[in-house]
Amino acid sequence: MLGYSGTAAATFTSTDELIGATESFLEEAVVDYLQRSEIQGRHEIRVNRLDPRLRLALCDEPLTTTLESPAQPLGRVTTRVRCNGSAPWTVFVPAEVRLYRQVAVLTRPLKRLSVVKASDLSMVERDVGQLAQGYLTDPTQAIGKKLTRQLNSDQIITPAHLQVAEVVRRGDQVVISASGGTVNVRMPGEALTEGAPGQQINVRNLRSQRVIRARVVGPGQVEVAM
């Protein structure tokens, strides 16, 4: 019959001691990681239950704990708890570190190609360890951009859901700027294709009627190199 007398218990390292060592190590590791990464958030550490039948010799030295996997102390992690004393042993303790951050979600359904406005967004707390597709912590990262697909209300917005919205549309009257050295020329034009900032589009020079390629720099503004 298995006994749990005080004498017997004193000859083994308790599972509570293993859990405590893991929690203390992870708490320090998570705080250090968040500070180094300049990440703002709330975290929770949950250590898995260990088999109460586990029998490890009482360690005559302080236990050492290291992170076995993954590289960062977030999500599902495994720690290595080791005794380096006269009767050495090693045990692996699984745990989960949850990181809660404020992320952007939609306040209403939006169709594909809709331009996101500030009123379409709300910031809510979510466990980002579960968001494998990514997330946004700043609403300005989404405002003014178009959706690449239809999204539902309360759905978390990811970078893959967004694309830069066009600021010049086909048929728009634009100002063509051309500069080189000390020379800066401006002339009227007509956009023949639409484009977002940084994109190259076709533009008709209304003075020469020539079609040129120009880079969109803003609403109604394009530029070409001389």
Salt bridges, closest charged atoms under 4 A:
GLU27 OE2 - HIS43 NE2 3.14
ASP32 OD2 - ARG36 NE 2.79
GLU44 OE2 - ARG42 NH1 2.95
GLU44 OE1 - ARG46 NH2 3.18
ASP51 OD2 - ARG53 NH2 2.97
GLU68 OE1 - ARG80 NH2 2.96
GLU96 OE2 - ARG98 NE 3.34
ASP120 OD1 - ARG108 NE 2.68
ASP120 OD2 - LYS117 NZ 3.82
GLU125 OE1 - ARG42 NH2 2.83
GLU166 OE1 - LYS146 NZ 2.83
GLU194 OE1 - ARG169 NH1 3.64
GLU223 OE2 - ARG215 NH2 2.20
